[in-house]
Structure formats: structure tokens, C-alpha cells
């Protein structure tokens, strides 16, 4: 029986895909754009205050769409995770990237995340030592990203702009409280 189930599942997928592929691609593209646009807008709204709280000067840089995997395809994802949002690389020349994004790694719940990813592990560790006791922050052991997150369900995406605004406000207050990030970016 199991030998017959794989071809049946494949046939069902092919049949459904044959009927719905163009509409599914349009829906995915529109969904991706809506989520990224909401994240970009939220980051832009908070950017002047965030850059000041971090102790940086925004000389150049543009908030851009972020997606991981960028172009889903065979071998890129197993269907259990994805991330969509906004990013700003090297604000004020700093060797870090700022993010606002949604993560599906905890499906069926989603996580709304604001974060800073450092290029240098030493900078990430120095910064983490200073901020780990402030708020509900997380730093994965093997990564240089410090983040704050909130779990939401799919219905919570309707409130994504206000959720990101609240989280960015909290993020700004955190960085103001520790005197910014610039102090940790200097080589030691």
C-alpha cells in the first residue's frame, strides 16, 4: 500500500498545482509584498530615533526587503521555516544589519522579530553581555544576532504594523538604556 501512496500524493499535487499554480503564485507574491511593505514602513517610521538610540549616524543606507530563503526552490527549504521582512545593512557605516521580520520557525505560531546582527562575533558577545538582562532579549549561541520577539498566530498579521511599532519603541528604549551600540563596535 505504501508504494501506491507516493504516486497518489504526487498525482494529487500535480492535479491541484495544474489548477491553481498561477493564482497561488500571485497570492504568494502579494502576501510577501504586503508583509515586507509593512516591515519596511515600520522600520522607516522608527529609524531616526533608533539610529540615535544606537549612537550611530545614518550617512547612507536604504531599508530593503528581506527574505530567507530569498528564492525558495529545491534544497532551499524543507517547508518548516521562512522569514520575511525588512533590513538595513551597515547603518552609519557600522558592521551590523538591523532587521524587522516575521519568522515561521515556530509554526503554527509566528514570531515578529526586531534584531541587530553583528558581522563580528566579538562585538556580538560584548554587546550581549551588556544587554542580556534588559527586557526579553534572545541571542542564539552560534549566531551574532540579538533580538526581541513576540509570538503571534496568523490572524495577528492583521496587526503587524502596530505590533512592529510597539516593538520598535521598546527596542529604542532598550538601546537608550544601555547607551547605544556604538561603544561596542570599537575594536578592543
N, C-alpha and C positions, 0 to 999 in steps of 0.2 A: 504493500500500500504506500509506503513512504516514497518509493521510486516514482509512483504516479503523481504524488502531491507536488513535487518540484515543477514538472512541466505544467500542471494545472495552475499553480500560482503564477508561473511565468506567462502563461496564456492569458490569465485574468489581467495581469499587469499590462500586457501588450494591448489587450482589448480596451481597457479603461484609458490607457495612455493615448491610444488611437482616437478615442472620442474626445478627450479633454486636454490634450497637450497644449494647443495654442492658448486656451483660456487659463490653464494652470500656469503657464509661463507668464502671462500678463498679470495674473493675480500675485504671483511671487515677486515680480518686478515692481509692481505698485506697492506691495507690502514693504519690501526692502527700502524703497524710496521714502515711504511715509515714516518709517522708523528712523532712518538716517536723517531725514529732514528735521524731525522732532529733536533728535540728539544734537544736531548741528546748531539749531536755533537756541536750544537751552545753553549750550556751551558759549555761543556768541553773547547771549544775554549776560552771562556771569563773567566773561573773560576779562574785562578791565579790572574788576575787583579781585578776581582770582590771581591774575598776574601780579597785582600789587601785594596781595597776601603772601604770595610765594616769594616776594622780594626780587622779582625779575622785572625787566623792561621788555615790552613786546616791540622789537625793532622790525621784525618781519615775521611772516608765517601766516598760514591760512588754515582755518578749520576745514577739514576734509572728511568725506565719508570714510568709514572704516567697516570692514567685513572680514571675518575669518570663518571658514576659508573664503578667500576672495572670489574664486571662481569654482564653485562646487563641481566636482566631477569624480570619476572613478579614482579611488585611492585617496581622495582629499578629505572625505568624511565618512563616518560609518552611520550617520543619521542620528547620533546621540547628542551632538553638541553643535552649536553655531554661535556667532557673535555678530551683532550689527550695531553701528553707532557712528560716533564722530571722534576725530583725533586732531591734535595739534602737535606736530613734531618740532623739537628744539625751540621752544618758546624763549625769546630773548637770548638765543644762542646757547641755552642750557642743553646739556646732553641728556635729555629726557623727552618723553612724549606724554601729553595729557589726553585722557580718554573720558567719554561719556558713552556707555553702551549697554546693550541688553545681552545677556548670556543665557543660552539654553542648556547649560551643562547639568542643571539640576531638574530636568524635565520630569513631571509636567509643570513644575514651577519654574519661573524665570527669575533672573536676578538683574536688577537695574544697578549699574556699577559706575562710580566715578573713581578714576585712578590716575596714578602717575607711574610711569615705567621708566626706570633709570637704565642707561646704557652700561654703566659701571656698577659691578656688584658691591664694591667697597662703599660707594656713595649710597646705594640702596640700604646697606646694613647700617651705616651711620645715621641715616635718616630714620630708619625703622627703630633704632634704639631710642631716638628722641620722641617719636610719636606713638609708639605701641600702646602706651597707657592712656591715650586720648581717644575717646569715642569707641566706636565699634569697627576698628580697622582690621585688615587682614593682610598678611604677606605670606605667600606660598614659599615654602622652604627653598625650593630650587629656582625661584623666579625673582626678578628685580622689580616687581610691581607691588605697590602699596595701594590698597583700595578700600573703599567703603561700599557696601551693597545692601540692597533691600530685596526681599523675595516678594514676587507678585505672581498672580495667576494670569492667564491670557486676557481675561476681562480687564485686568489692571493696566493693560496697554492703552486703554482709552484715556487714562490719567497720566500718561507718560510725561507730557510737558511739565505738569505741576509737580510730579514726583521728582523729576530731574532738577527743577528749580529749587525745591526744598533740599535735596541732597547737595546741590552745588553751594547753597547758602551754608549748610553745615560744614562742608569741605573747606570753604573760605574761612569760616570761624576757626576751624582746626589749625589751618596754616598760620593764621594771625596769632593764635595762642602759642605756637612754638617758635614764632619769629621768622617764619618763611622757610624756604628750602635752599635759598642761595648759600647760606652758611655751610651747608653740607656738600655743595657742589665744588667747593675749593679742594684741590688736591692736598692730601695730608701724608 
